[in-house]
């Protein structure tokens, strides 16, 4: 069938919006008509060339839509179901999944721009177009692995639910699953964009004590307060490490979350934790980014 897609052919060039051929779904694959798709900074990383990726590629990975066709063997969804995408699919069968680490699923060992059979479902003039994170949401339709779609209630607004696929998942997941922030803990969040705001919201939901938002933009800091930040730090006008440590007391916060993806912000987040504290890096850095930290920090049990 024909679909319309926004295709990246060359970095630092605009996306090309064009008609493409979409092949039929194969075994355990699903064809989805996308209704809504968020625009994530990760898509921009590919467009700018900061993160190398095989081209050409159909971008987009936080999407929601309606199942239109299913391939042989599909059991988790049916035609007409409303779904959101999962850019970190899990098989439910490998050692990681069985051990309670679905984000480490063995499916991640496969190229993240191809279907499991090593091919794509998009064609343009005989050329294969890759699927970004096996989703390819910047299209009217795409074919995904069954594991990459999550059924949702039909009364859930798709233009809101699509954001759960990345912005909410990437921001809240580290609080709930990686750091397992307990009630009363102190938290600092570097970067108050779409992902960081969900980190703040998740920290509020688990009952964190002090929730300190760090950014350089006053508007983002205002939004952070709306989402649950108890304190804000403008890193453009004051030393964020010293200020976070002063607000938290005890040498720093229990948990620091970095959601920007730069050397400076990662180092600041680590330094703002107290002895025995935990820093979680979520932000995507340009390829080749290095951080510089004194190894003595880790001898003092910072993790």
GISULNOR-V12883 format. One line per field, one symbol per residue. ss: DSSP state (H for helix, E for strand, L for the rest). A space follows every 50 residues. Layout:
# GISULNOR-V12883
ss: ???
This chain:
# GISULNOR-V12883
ss: LEEEEEEELLLLLLLEEEEEEELLLLLLEEEEEEEEELLLHHHHHHHHLL LLLLLLEELLLLEEEEEEEELLLLLLLLLLLEEEELLLLLLLLLHHHHLL LHHHLHHHHLLLLLLLLLLLLEEELLEEEEEHHHLLLLELEEEEEHHHEE EELLLLLHHHHHHHHLHHHHHHHHHHHHLLLLLLLLEEEELLLHHHHHHH HHHHHLLLLLEEEEELLHHHHHHHHHHLLLEEEELLLLLHHHHHHHHHLL LLEEEEEELLLLHHHHHHHHHLEEEEEEEEELLLLLLLLLLLLLLHHHHL LLL
